[in-house]
Amino acid sequence: MRHVIGAGLAAGVIGILVAVPEAQQTQQARQGSAAAKQVSGWIKTSSYVPSKTPWGDPDIQGGYSNVNENGIPFEKPGNFANRQVEEIEDSELAELQRERNERALASAAGIGGRETGAGPTHWYEHYNVKNSRAWMVVDPPDGRIPDQTAAALQRLGGRAGGRGAAPAPPANGAAGAAGRAGAPGRAGAAGPAGAAAAGAGRGGLGEGGRADSWLDRSLYDRCITRGFPGSMMPAIYGNAYDITQAPGMVAIRYEMVHETRIIRLDNSPRSGQLTHMGDARGRWEGNTLVVETTNMRAPYRNGSAKQKLIERFVPTAPGVIEWSMTIEDPDTWVRPWTFAMRLTADPEQPLFEYACHEGNYAMRNILSAARADEARAAGQK
């Protein structure tokens, strides 16, 4: 039922080239769940050695979920002062999770309780979760997004407002409760907040206020894309991912908006064509998959054309991958920075069809409501 809410895209999917046996996936999930505990800092390597594919690459394929990362603040909350993520005790993290889950449950009741067709509370996945960490930004050590460069502030016309204020996908269910984990957050909302104006409407990833045309609405509203790395971020539902490997490539399918990202494991030249998901090239560094993505049509957080996103998929236990993203963009931030989260195998969570264009009544209703507001305003003059 989850595919009938939010925005989505019925996209073609690649054939399953190599499948992990269901019994093996179930065992991995069980072992991975036992291994899942608080992360100590930023995991770059691991002593865990995964099995190999028939052609010799580390085998990380299967069904994963990041549902348990819902509710984690993107940057370090101010009440933690100078403490590092590894200094947060398990008992403190448990209390944080309790508070976050209470807020998420309250927001879920709000979503499902309105006469919006958004469905009942049990459709949503962003509450009753078990977070892996206290916050997501792991570098710089202060847990905060670095200052923007003078060039970025000039390019953005002062909209970004300085350190960490540019739009970003909400990393939790509270901001995502507005439905858009992948669009800019609202100032003051839980999770990474930012100015929604940049990137809104006319082909942007963000939420726009205008509704003169479907072109004024976000790419998410229009069932096109959550962009990248927005597609990797946890949301209020649709947190299933599928990693499929074949010789020379890795493919990641996303339930929400149903996109497929192909990562080529070679040094072939990039086309230079701009796409919503970027142009990715990967390599294995030991058992870690390192992926570099460039040529984003809408660079992350209003970044520049020079932006490079570097992912690391580090298998740390059967069915557990520590995922991190490093943003290198010298025209936007004064230094590179990194955030991280966990992917956990969940073979009982297959990807559902995410049909949206076939029944996107939200778009029709947004536009018709805007016309009704205009007619009402005209009648009051």
N, C-alpha and C positions, 0 to 999 in steps of 0.2 A: 504493500500500500504506500510505502514511502515515496515511490516515484511520482505520485500525483501531486506532491506539494513542492514549493520552491521552483527553481528554474532548472532546466535540464536540456540535453541535446541528444536526440537519437542518432548516434554515430555508428559507422561501421566498425567492427572490431576485428582484430587479427585472429587467425586461427590459433588454437592452442598447439604450439609446436612441441613442447615438452611438458608433460603433466607430472606433478608429484603425486604418488599414490595416496589415496584418502587416508589409509591407516597410518602412513608416515606423517601426513599433515596433522592428524589428530594427536599422535605422539609428540610431535614438535610443539603443538599448541599447549599440551599439558605440561611439558617440560619448560617451555618458555614462560608460562604463567607462574611456575614455581620460581623461575629465575628472576622474574620482574620485581625489582625493588628500586629504591631511590638511586638516582644517578649521582655519581661523585664527579662533578665538574664536567669537562668536555671529553668524551671518549673518542680518541682518534685511532686507536688500535686495540686489539683484543687478543688474548691468548687462545680464545675458542677457535677451533678449526672445524669449519662446516664440511659436509660431504662434497664430493665433486660431481659435476655433470659428466656425461659420457665423453665429452670432448675436453675435459680437464679444468674447466672454470669452477670457482667456488659456487656451490648451489644455494641460492637464496630465494628461489622461486616459490610461489604459492600465494595463498590468500592472506592478506594482512589487514589490520585495522589500526587507526590512531584515535579511536573513540575515547580512550582513557586519557588523552592529552587535552580534552576539553576542559575549559576553566582555568588553565594555566596562564597567568599574566605573561605578556610578551616580554616586557622589561621588568627588572627587579623592583618590587614595591618599595616605596620610600621607608617603610617601617623596619626594613632589614638593614638599613644604614650601611655599614662597611662589611657586613658579613658576606661570605662566599656561599655558593650553592651547596658545596660539600659540607658546610658547617650547619646546615639545617638538619636537625634531628628527625628521626622517623616519626616521633610523637608529634613534633611540630607540623610536619607535612600532613600527618593524618588529621590534625585539627584544621589545617588549611583546607584540605579536601572536604571535610564536613561542612565548613562554611560555604565553600564554592558550590557544593552540591545542593545546599539549601537554596542558594540564590538561583541556581540553574533550574531546580524543580519549580520554584515560584514562577520563573519566566516561561517554563514549559506550560504550566497551567494557564498562563495568560495567552499563549499562542493558541492552544487548543480550545480555550473557553470563549473566544470571540466568534461572532457570526461571520467568519471570513472563509470558511471552507478549509481551514488549515488543519483540521483533524483533531483527534483526541490526544491527550498527553502521552499515551503509550507509543505513539508513533516516533517520539523523539529520543535521541540517544545521548544527549549532552549532560545528563545527571546520573547519579549513582556510579560515578567513574572513579578510577584509582590512578591518580596522577603519578608520573615518574619523577617530577621535580617541582621546585617551588617557582621557577620562572624560566623563560626560554632563552633569552640572550645570554650566551656564555662567554663571549669575547666582544668588547673589552671586559676585563675582570670586574668592573663596576656594574655589569649587567645592564648597561644603558646603551642605546644607539648613539654612535659618535655624532659630534656636531657636523652640520652641513658646511660645505665650502662656500666661499663668497660667490663663486661662479654659480652654484646651485641656487643660492638665495636670489641672485639676480635673474637667473633663468626662470624661476618660479614666481617672480614678482613679489617675493616676500610672503607668499601664501603659506609656505611650509612652517614658518614660525620658529625655525631653529631645530634644536636637538630632538631627534626622534619624533617630530611632529608630522612628517609626511604621511599620506595615506598608506594603510597596510591592511592585509586581511585580518579580521579579528581572530585571535587564537583561542577563543573560548565560546562557550554556548551563550553566555549572557549577551555579548555583543552580537553573536550569531543568532540570538533569538529574534532579532529583527529579520532574520532569514538569510543574511548575506555574509557568511564566513568566506571571504574572498573579495569582498568589496571594502572600501574604506569604512572604518569605525566612526562612530559619532564621538565628538568631544565629550569626555566625561563618562563614556560607556566603559564597562569592564573590558579588559583586553586592550590591544593597541588601538588607540584612538587617533583620529587625524582629520584634517580638513577634507570634507567630502567633495568640495568643488572640483579639485583637480582630478581629472580622469572620469568625471561624471558625464554621462550622456554622450551622444555623437561618437559612438564607437569606444568610449572609455570603459574601464572595468568597474567604475564606482557607481554609487547611487546618485541619480540626478533628481533635482526638484522639478524640472520642467517636464511637461508631457504634451507638447504641441504635436509631437509625432513619435512613433516607435523609435526613431533615431535619437531622440532625447534620452531614452532609457539606457541603462547599463547593459553591457554584453551579457551579464548574468540574468537580468530581467528578460532579455531577449532569447534566452536559452542557447547561447552561443558558447560561452567559456567562462571559467573562473580565472583563467590566465595562469601564469606560472611565476612564483611558486604557490599561488593561491590554491591550486588544485591539490597541493600536498597538505593543506592545513585542515585541522579538525573542524567539524561543523555540527549543527544540531541534529543532523541525520546524514545518511549516505557516506559513512566513513570507511567503506570497504575499498580495498586496492588489490590488484592482482599483478604480481611480477612474474613474467614469463621470459625464459632465456632460450636462446638458440645460438649456434656458432656465429660469433661476430656481432651479436646484438643482444640488447635487453629491452623488453617492452613493458611499460607500466600502464595498466588500464585503471581508470578512476570511475567509481560508481557515480559520483555527483557530476553531472553534465556529460558523463559517459564519453570521455576523451581517451585517446591512446597516445602515449608518448613513446616514440621509437628512439632508443639510444644506441648509436653505432659505436662499436668498440674498435675503431680504427683511426687512422690519422688522415682520413679523406678530407679534402678541402670543403669548407662550408660554402653553401650557395650564396650567402649574403642576403637572402630573402628574409624579410621580417615576418614572423608568425606570432600568434598569441602564446604558444608554448615554447618558442625559441628553437634554436638549432643546437642539439646536444651531441657531445662526443664523450665517450667513457673509456676507462681503462681500469685494470685491476692492479692494485698495489697490495701485494700479498692477498689476504682474504677480503680486502676492502674495495668496494666499487666506488671509484671517484668519477664524477660526471661534471663536465664544464659546459655551461649553456650560455650562448650569446644570441644576438639578433632577435631580441624580444620586441614585438610591435609596441607593447606598453611596458616599458621597463619597471621593475619593482619599485614601489614607493616613489614614483616620479623621478626615477634615476635617468641617467644619460645614455646616449647611444653606445658609450664605452663599457657599459655594465657587463660584468661577467659573474655568473652565479655558479658556485662550486659546491656540489653535494658530495657527501661521504655516507655510504651505506655500510655500516660496520656491524657484521653479525657477532653478537656477544654471547649467545646461548641458542640452543635449538628453538627456532620460532621467534627470536628476538633480534631486531635490528635497531641500532642507535643511528638515527638519521640527523645530519647537520647540514646547514646551508651557510656558506660564507659568501658575503656580498663584496665584490671588488668593484669600486666605481669612483676613481679619483676625481671625477668632475662633480661628484655629489656629496661624498663624505670625506672627512679628513683622514680616515684610515679604514681599512677593511673591518668588517664585523661579522659575527656568526651567531646563529640561533640553532637550537637543537630540540629534538623530541624523539619519541620511541614509536616504532612500528611493531606490533605483536601479531603473530600468526593466529588466524581465526578461520579454520576451514569450515566452520558452521555458519559463516557469514558470506555467502556467495554474492557476487555483484547482481543487483536487481536491474531490470531495464529502467532507464531514466528518461522515459518519454516526456516531452514538454511541449514541443511545437504542436503536437496533435491535440493538446487540450490547454493551451496557455490562455485561460480565461483571465488570468491576472492582468495580462497586457491589455486585453480589450477593456477590462473594467477600469484600469488606470486611466486609459485615454478617455473613456466615456465619462468617468467621474470628473476629469479635468474639464471636459466640455460642460458638464452640469454646473460645476463651480463657476465657470465663466458666465453661463447664462444667468445664474443666480445673482452674481455680482452686477451684471448689466441691468437686471431688473430692479436692483436696489438704487440705481443712480437716478 
